[in-house]
Structures are given as structure tokens and as C-alpha cells.
Amino acid sequence: MKRRSAAEIALSLGVLALGAGVAAGTAMLPSEGGYAGIGPNFVPGVVAAGLLLLGGWLTYEAFSGGWRNAPADDPRERGEHPFHAPSFGWISAGLFAHMALIGTGGFVLAGTALFGCVARGFGSTRIVRDAAFGFVLSLAVFVFFVKLLNVGLPAGWLAPLLGVAGI
Amino acid sequence: MEAFDALLAGFGVALRPINLLWGFIGVTLGTFVGVLPGVGPALTVAMLLPLTAKLDPTGALIMFAGIYYGAMFGGSTTTILLNTPGESASIATALEGNKMAKAGRAGPALATSAIGSFVAGTIATVLLTLLAPLVVDLALKFGPAEYFSLMVFAFITVSAVLGSSTVRGLTSLFLGLFLGLIGIDSQTGQARFAFGVPELLDGVDVVVLAVGLFAVGEALYVAAYQSRLTETMEKMSSSIMMTAEDWKRSWPAWLRATAIGFPFGTIPAGGSEIPTFISYATEKKLSKHPEEFGTGAIEGVAGPEAANNAAATGVLVPLLTLGIPTSATAAILLGAFQNYGLQPGPLLFQSQSELVWGLIASLYIGNIILLILNLPLIGIWVKVLTIPKDLLYAGILVFATLGAYSLHQSWVDLLTLYVFGLLGFAMRRWDIPVGPAVIGLILGPLAETQFRRALSISQGDATVFLTQPISATFLAITVTLIVLPWIVRRFRRS
């Protein structure tokens, strides 16, 4: 008899909740359908029913011995190390820093911050090297996209510098 | 000989210097990302999809096809030298390939997989050339009801039949179908599930979903569970030369694997994982040296690698002739067509004959370039493997965010990207396949359109899907695929 996994139960209930949400959203859609006889609410209704059914099925599996053919709960059995929260945190922090910086500091600085945080999340402690690599890579990408492909990327705080350099 | 003329015209397009250049960029980039652990063709094409706004369709699609193709070649290098199969289709190669590398025979293992990929890829492209016009003729007879039933068939095979769990595959599919509903209904203009957020009216972009699931989710997962592990890489042996014995044992395996892989690719059966394992089992059975299997038998590398490439080419048959993607990468390639307002299918062969045949011709050329890139230049790609993981994933995420941001120049897309990244992390950890979600997002809206069109034509009569013979056949096969394994299991038990 396999254990009950809190995560599996939570995910199963999440699918059920999504199904309920889609059903509620479907109820607000109009149903008139012209020649076809079905309106814009028909397929959403099918998707809602599908999600509710699958959520119920997953919940049943989660309570009756766990999801079938699921990966081992112990990371060591999967050939991995235990969940390393700081790594997860650094990568998330990098993505949020990038989100916050891209509109103000510009693409190059946001990319540098992201690069540094992600490298840190993968265990690097060489902050200066990572920042340098991130800056050079982001700058190269910026020049390539803006100059060669005419994709608009924000220059941000570096605009005066990039302008002087003719970029 | 109409197809032959069309193909010749296609070579005229593919051999234009600018298209040759795009093809070369594509296969080189494809090999590069194929070699890199953690980056696959689906992610690469998705990250580059915003470029469609800037490039001419023929060049861009030739480049994307090259990435798709090149990644298949490059993936074997990583599998053989690192024993970390980048994708499920490489697991079979890893069984023997890494053992050969450990025994100091990495060179011949890499050679047989590169030449095998070339042989299988070329034969499969010939088959694609011959088969495509036939399927197109058949598909011209399809109406909305047939298309809808075919899409249902594809949905079920990619989500319910393959993989470790039917229910988790279907959950992923329905998640994708739901995401596909968000935005404006194409038939009535009704906004659905947009919650008054203007960004959502455009719908969920496949770039954000695919890059979130494949790049951000993967980075979060590898960092959390694998970043503190140490890996051992096998040394490249000095010579890539295969002995006469190696050749004698490899070529029948290549040909058999092509015969296994191509049909599996053409039917919507979710890509190349199954044929690689069938090929591996076949070679093990037929080999004159069965005792070598498990310790590095060359047939065990030659077969699966060739099957992988033949299947990858086979996937292009339903994609180009019917507009049905049967793998996540194919779904994203379909997204690239859609960005140009093109819908792959029989009509595209008529209206955009130059583009389609140029694309097919570019596959022949790409195969030759890839053979050169992967044999004499293999040393370069081995060096790519030594890029440390911290810098590798940092670089991947810089490109991932670039792809998402360049869609609308909006941080909202970056937040959505992170949310899909969390989803991708959970799906990876609890073994929910991500492919069906991507296919559901792309194919779902098309299936809904065909469904409603079919019902409009039949004045709301839902039996139309069962009374049309072709449509009924597709649905019958679908039901059989679901029920058969279940019956077999019951029989075995009793």
C-alpha cells in the first residue's frame, strides 16, 4: 500500500477547482449558435466537464494508493538530491528582478541581473564573472536584435551610453 | 511526375543563397541546442517564434525546420557522452551508446548515429516527397467533420495512449484546451475567460506557454533537484572511423529502423519514443552478437538513432498535408505557419507550392549539411558539452525572457512566463507530460472551428460525425485505441 501524498491530493483538487472555475465561466457565456445550434459556450462546457472528470479521477487515485506510475517521492530514488530551496528562490528572484528592471533599467541590465541570479541558483559563487558574462551576452543579444533584426528592445538607463557607442 | 516537378521547383527555392543561409543557420543552431542538455527543438523554435514578425516566411520556416532536424542529430552526442538523454526518444540510444563510450568506442558510436541519422533522414524525406501528394489528394476530400474527427484521434493518441498515465496525459491536454479557449471566439467575437484583462483578449501565446514549461520549468526543476550533482563525461576516443565490421553491423540496422520509424511518425502517435524502443528490441533479437547488448553493441546505437530521425521526418507528413501536429515541436512549427496567416494542409500545397516544396527540398540539403557538421566537426560539439551548467541555464533564461518579452514588449508576458514555469516545474516533478498541453493550445481552437463548421453545415445534426464514412473511421480507430489496451489487460488478468 502506497502512502498518501499531500502534493498529489493538492494537485488533484487544483484540477477539480479549475474545472469548477471553467464551469462557472461557461455559465456566463451566451449559448445562441445560429445554424450550428451550439454557441460559444459549448466547447468550454465540454472542457469544464473534462477537467472535473479528470480532477475526480486524479483525486480518487491520490486517495487509493497514490497516482499510478508516479515518480518516487524520495529524490534519492530518482537519482537526485533533496529539494534545494535557495536554488529555487534565486531563479525566481532573478525572473522577478528582470520583470522589474526591464521597463526602467532596460534589456541589458535586466538580462545581467537575471543571468547573475540564475548562475547563483545553480551554485556559482563567482559574482563578478557571472555579471560580466551576463552583461556581455545581453549586450550582444541587444545589438543583434535591435541593429540587425529591428526588434525594439528597451535601452533603459544605458540609453545615453549605448547612444554614444552608436547603438 | 507532378511531385517531381514540384520538388525540382522546391530545390530552386531552397538553393537560393539567402534560403541556404537560413537553412545553414537552422541546422547549426539545431545541432548546438541538441547537444546542450536541457534545451530541445521545441524550446528553441518557440524562443525564436517572435522573429516571424521580421523574417520572410520561406526563410524562417526553412530555419525552423533546420532547428528541428539538427536537434535530432545533436541530441545523440549528448546521450552517448553524458548518458543524460535530452529527450525520451534518446533513452534507447543511451542504453548502448554510453556503454560504447565507456569502453573507449565513443568515436564509432557517434559515427554510426550521425551516418544512420543521415541515411534514415534522407530515405524518410524521399518517402515524405512521394507520400505527401497522395495524402494531399485524399485530404482534399475532407470536410470539417473529417478534420474534427482526425483531430480527436490526434488528441487521444498524444495524450491518452502514450506515456505512463492516461489520466495525467488527458489532464495536460484539457489544460491546453482550456488555455486555448482564452480570448476572443473566432466565430462570434465573444470574449471568453479574459476576465476583462486586455492582454488576455489576444489569447495565450504558444511562445509563453512553451518557453515557460520547457525553459523556466526545466531550470527551476534542475536547479532544485540536480544542480548539486556531479556528472561524468566520457572522453572522445581519438578516431571516429568505423571498422568494416562496424559498417556491416550498422547498415541493416539503419534500414530496418527507417522502416519502423517513418510509419510511426506519420500516424499521430506522438513522435519517436516508441519506434526507438521497437528498433532497439528488434536489433537485440536479430543481432549475431546478442551477448554484447548491455555492454555496448553498435546495432543498439545505429537502430534507435535512425528510427528517431525517420520518425521525426514522418511527423512532417501529417503536419504539412493535414495541419495536424503530433508532437510538441510540430505544434510550435504549426504556430510559426499561423503567425504568417498560413494554415498547413492540402490547400497550402496549391496556394503556397513554392514554400512547401522549398521546405521539403531544404530537408535534403539540411541532411547533407548535418552529416558534415556532425562527423568531421564533431570535436566542436563535444566542447559545447563542457559549458558549465550555471552559465548554460543563465543563458537559456536570458533567451527565454527575450522570446516572451518581444511578443508585446510587456512585463505581463514575463509574469505569465513565470506562472507557466511554476506549472512546468510541478508537471515535471509529478510526471504530467507537457506535450499534450502545447498541442491542446494550438490544435484546440482549430478543432472547435471545424466542429462548429461541421454542425453548421449539417444544421445542428450531431450524427454527421458518424454518418460520414471517413469521419466515422477515424472515430472508430480512436475508440479502439482507448478500449483495446484495457481489454488486453483484463484478458491477461483472467
HADDOCK unambig.tbl for C-alpha pairs under 7 A between the chains (distance, minus, plus):
assign (segid A and resid 25 and name CA) (segid B and resid 193 and name CA) 6.58 0.50 0.50
assign (segid A and resid 35 and name CA) (segid B and resid 456 and name CA) 4.76 0.50 0.50
assign (segid A and resid 35 and name CA) (segid B and resid 459 and name CA) 5.30 0.50 0.50
assign (segid A and resid 35 and name CA) (segid B and resid 460 and name CA) 6.42 0.50 0.50
assign (segid A and resid 36 and name CA) (segid B and resid 452 and name CA) 5.99 0.50 0.50
assign (segid A and resid 36 and name CA) (segid B and resid 455 and name CA) 4.56 0.50 0.50
assign (segid A and resid 36 and name CA) (segid B and resid 456 and name CA) 3.73 0.50 0.50
assign (segid A and resid 36 and name CA) (segid B and resid 459 and name CA) 5.55 0.50 0.50
assign (segid A and resid 36 and name CA) (segid B and resid 460 and name CA) 4.52 0.50 0.50
assign (segid A and resid 37 and name CA) (segid B and resid 460 and name CA) 4.93 0.50 0.50
assign (segid A and resid 40 and name CA) (segid B and resid 185 and name CA) 6.77 0.50 0.50
assign (segid A and resid 43 and name CA) (segid B and resid 448 and name CA) 6.98 0.50 0.50
assign (segid A and resid 47 and name CA) (segid B and resid 174 and name CA) 6.37 0.50 0.50
assign (segid A and resid 47 and name CA) (segid B and resid 178 and name CA) 6.45 0.50 0.50
assign (segid A and resid 50 and name CA) (segid B and resid 174 and name CA) 6.91 0.50 0.50
assign (segid A and resid 51 and name CA) (segid B and resid 171 and name CA) 6.83 0.50 0.50
assign (segid A and resid 51 and name CA) (segid B and resid 174 and name CA) 6.44 0.50 0.50
assign (segid A and resid 54 and name CA) (segid B and resid 167 and name CA) 6.48 0.50 0.50
assign (segid A and resid 54 and name CA) (segid B and resid 171 and name CA) 6.15 0.50 0.50
assign (segid A and resid 68 and name CA) (segid B and resid 165 and name CA) 6.84 0.50 0.50
assign (segid A and resid 69 and name CA) (segid B and resid 164 and name CA) 6.20 0.50 0.50
assign (segid A and resid 69 and name CA) (segid B and resid 165 and name CA) 6.82 0.50 0.50
assign (segid A and resid 70 and name CA) (segid B and resid 430 and name CA) 6.60 0.50 0.50
assign (segid A and resid 70 and name CA) (segid B and resid 431 and name CA) 6.44 0.50 0.50
assign (segid A and resid 71 and name CA) (segid B and resid 430 and name CA) 6.58 0.50 0.50
assign (segid A and resid 71 and name CA) (segid B and resid 431 and name CA) 6.68 0.50 0.50
assign (segid A and resid 80 and name CA) (segid B and resid 225 and name CA) 5.53 0.50 0.50
assign (segid A and resid 80 and name CA) (segid B and resid 226 and name CA) 5.58 0.50 0.50
assign (segid A and resid 81 and name CA) (segid B and resid 225 and name CA) 5.29 0.50 0.50
assign (segid A and resid 81 and name CA) (segid B and resid 226 and name CA) 6.21 0.50 0.50
assign (segid A and resid 82 and name CA) (segid B and resid 225 and name CA) 6.11 0.50 0.50
assign (segid A and resid 83 and name CA) (segid B and resid 224 and name CA) 5.21 0.50 0.50
assign (segid A and resid 83 and name CA) (segid B and resid 225 and name CA) 5.37 0.50 0.50
assign (segid A and resid 84 and name CA) (segid B and resid 224 and name CA) 4.71 0.50 0.50
assign (segid A and resid 84 and name CA) (segid B and resid 225 and name CA) 6.47 0.50 0.50
assign (segid A and resid 85 and name CA) (segid B and resid 224 and name CA) 6.53 0.50 0.50
assign (segid A and resid 87 and name CA) (segid B and resid 223 and name CA) 5.61 0.50 0.50
assign (segid A and resid 87 and name CA) (segid B and resid 224 and name CA) 5.67 0.50 0.50
assign (segid A and resid 88 and name CA) (segid B and resid 220 and name CA) 5.71 0.50 0.50
assign (segid A and resid 88 and name CA) (segid B and resid 223 and name CA) 6.39 0.50 0.50
assign (segid A and resid 88 and name CA) (segid B and resid 224 and name CA) 5.51 0.50 0.50
assign (segid A and resid 91 and name CA) (segid B and resid 220 and name CA) 6.77 0.50 0.50
assign (segid A and resid 99 and name CA) (segid B and resid 411 and name CA) 5.74 0.50 0.50
assign (segid A and resid 99 and name CA) (segid B and resid 414 and name CA) 6.34 0.50 0.50
assign (segid A and resid 111 and name CA) (segid B and resid 398 and name CA) 5.85 0.50 0.50
assign (segid A and resid 114 and name CA) (segid B and resid 398 and name CA) 6.96 0.50 0.50
assign (segid A and resid 115 and name CA) (segid B and resid 394 and name CA) 4.68 0.50 0.50
assign (segid A and resid 115 and name CA) (segid B and resid 395 and name CA) 6.61 0.50 0.50
assign (segid A and resid 115 and name CA) (segid B and resid 398 and name CA) 6.64 0.50 0.50
assign (segid A and resid 118 and name CA) (segid B and resid 394 and name CA) 5.07 0.50 0.50
assign (segid A and resid 119 and name CA) (segid B and resid 390 and name CA) 4.42 0.50 0.50
assign (segid A and resid 119 and name CA) (segid B and resid 391 and name CA) 5.81 0.50 0.50
assign (segid A and resid 119 and name CA) (segid B and resid 394 and name CA) 5.51 0.50 0.50
assign (segid A and resid 121 and name CA) (segid B and resid 223 and name CA) 6.47 0.50 0.50
assign (segid A and resid 122 and name CA) (segid B and resid 223 and name CA) 5.56 0.50 0.50
assign (segid A and resid 122 and name CA) (segid B and resid 227 and name CA) 5.50 0.50 0.50
assign (segid A and resid 122 and name CA) (segid B and resid 390 and name CA) 4.89 0.50 0.50
assign (segid A and resid 123 and name CA) (segid B and resid 390 and name CA) 6.92 0.50 0.50
assign (segid A and resid 124 and name CA) (segid B and resid 390 and name CA) 6.40 0.50 0.50
assign (segid A and resid 149 and name CA) (segid B and resid 54 and name CA) 6.72 0.50 0.50
